[in-house]
Amino acid sequence: MTAFKCFIVSFVVICAMTHCADAASLVIQAGRIIPVSGPDIEDGVILIEDQKIKALGTDVVIPDDARIIDAKTKTVMPGLIDAQSRLFLLDSELNQTSGAPELDVLDALNPFDEAYREVLAQGVTTVCVVPDSSAMWVCRTALLRLNGAGSVAEMCLKSGVTVKATLGMSSRSTQSSSLERLDQYASMREAFIGAQRYLKQYEKYEHALAQYNKDKAKQKAESDSKAPLKRPEEPSKSPTHEILFQILRKEIPLQIEVHCVDDIRHALRLAHEFEFSVILDQCTEGYRMARELAGHKVPVIVGPVSVSRMTMPALAYDHHDPVNAARLSQAGIQLAIGTCAPTGLDSKFLGSAAAMAAAQGMDRDAALRAITLTPAQILGVADRIGSLDVGKDADLVICSGDPFDSFTRIEQVLIQGKVVYERKAAQ
C-alpha cells in the first residue's frame, strides 16, 4: 500500500509539473519586431501566455518563471498566410472538372501530407485550401494551420471561408471563347435568380405554415368539429440554393476565379446586381483595369505572381504580367498574394512571390501585408492571425534578417505559442 501511495504522489507531482510547464509564459527577446499592423519595434519583447500574445513592446515585464527565446539578433514577424493553396488536397481532388457550392473542401483533405513541413520551414503558418477546377461552382474553402496535428478538426482555423467559383477561363481550361465566357456568366446569373425564386417560395411556405398553426390552435380552443385543416406542403430542400442563400445574405463571400478583363467585369456585374460580397481570385488582367477595379472596392487575391515555372493555358495567361500585384496595390485595392499553384508544395514559394511583387514596384510594406494581415482581413480571421498584436494567436516567425533579403533564413516558427519548426545548425 505504501508503494502504491508513493506512486500516486509521484504521478500527481509529475502531472502538476507538466501543467506548470505548459502554462508557463514564453518570452521572445527580439532585435526587431515587425507587427505589420504598426511600426517596427527595435529591441522589443513579446510575451506569450495561453497560446496568445499577452504583451509586446520595449517595456514588457518578464515573469520570473518565463521560458526565454533569445532572438536579440533576429527579426520576428507574423506567420505567413497563403490565401490560395493546394496543400493537403488529395491527389484525386487537385484538378476537378465538376463541383457544387454545397461541397466542402474539408472532405477532400489528407491531413498526413508531409509536404507541409517544407512549407512550414519557409514561414507559412496558415493556408486557405482552394481546389483548382474548371467547374463554374467548385466548393467551400477552409483555412488550415500547419501545426502537424494530423487531424483536420485540430488543424482547421475556419471552415466555410468562401465559396469558390470560376467565370470564363479557369486555370485548367485550354480553350475558350467570348461566347463561352458570356454563357458561363449567364448560367451563374440564372443560378442566383433561381435561388431568389426558391427563397420566395420558402418564405411563402413559412407564412402559410404560421397561419396553419394559428388556425389549428384556434380550432382546438373552440372545440370546433369542422374538417381538419390541411397542412401546407413544404418545398423540397435544395442544398445548392441553401448555400446560395448564404451568399445572397452576405454570410459567406463568393470567391470567383477570373482572368480576362471581360470575366472580371462579369463578376463585378453579378456582385452589383445581387449585392453579395465578392473576392476576385487570381485576376490575371486586373492591371489593365486597375482604376476601374479600385472604384468597385472589392478585395483581390492575386496569383501566381510569376508563371515561369508553371505550364499555364495560353489564353487565360496570355496577358499575364508580374507587375499585376504592384499595379493593383498602387491603385489602392485591398490585395492579398496567393501562390495559386498546381501543387500544395508550391506554397513554400509564398515569400518569394511577395518579394517578386516588391521587385516589380509594389511597396515593400504592402507586399508583406499581402501575405500576412491583408489575407487575414479578406478571409475574416484578422482578429486571430495576420499581425503581432495583443490578444491575437501567437503565430509568428523568427528569421535571421529582413524578410525579403535572399540571404535571410527562417530560424523558428511558432503556432499558438508552440515551436513547430526549428532550423538545425546544418541547414
Secondary structure, 3 states (H helix, E strand, C coil): CHHHHHHHHHHHHHHHHHHHHHHCCEEEEEEEECCCCCCCEEEEEEEEECCEEEEEECCCCCCCCCEEEEEEEEEEEECEEEEEECCCECHHHCEECCCCCCCEHHHHECCCCCCHHHHHCCCEEEEEECCEECCCEEEEEEEEECCCCCCHHHHEEEEEEEEEEECCCCCCCCCCCHHHHHHHHHHHHHHHHHHHHHHHHHHHHHHHHHHHHHHHHHHHHCCCCCCCCCCCCCCCCCHHHHHHHHHHCCCCCEEEEECCHHHHHHHHHHHHHHCCCEEEEECCCHHHHHHHHHHHCCCEEECCCCCCCCCCCCCCCCCCCCCHHHHHHHCCCCEEECCCCCCHHHHHHHHHHHHHHHHCCCCHHHHHHCCCHHHHHHCCCCCCCCCCCCCCECCEEEECCCCCCCCCCEEEEEECCEEEEECCCCC
